[in-house]
Amino acid sequence: MKRTVRLISVICVFVILSLSLISCFPIKPYYGEPINLEISGESKMTWNYDEEYHVYEVTIDGVAENTLGKDVSDCFVMFTLYDSDGNVLDTAEAYLSLLKAGEKWRFCAYGSVGYEPASFELTELYGYEY
């Protein structure tokens, strides 16, 4: 009888600990398939060399437009940064939580790299139906 009570107690403690851990790490909801947005106009890259940290701080400015006729959430833009030889350096990214139908988003994508950037390319621009 004592073994049974002890076993039930151990199981209860295990279940309680498991449930408490699950509540600490919630599962991210599924948003569905990403929706592609459009860049209106040209994007421009600027950079400054940070003497203290020895990195190039890169900013890419541009405008994305929601022409889909519906609100879009979790908007994300990413650019790949290249050096003068065409080697990939890193990425510059920006995020916006909500872009309503017909709105334009003036974004500033940021990144930092160890080598002087020479060019960039749009890699991703999407959001999810709100």
Order of alpha helices (4+ residues) and beta strands (2+ residues): alpha-beta-beta-beta-beta-beta-beta-beta-beta
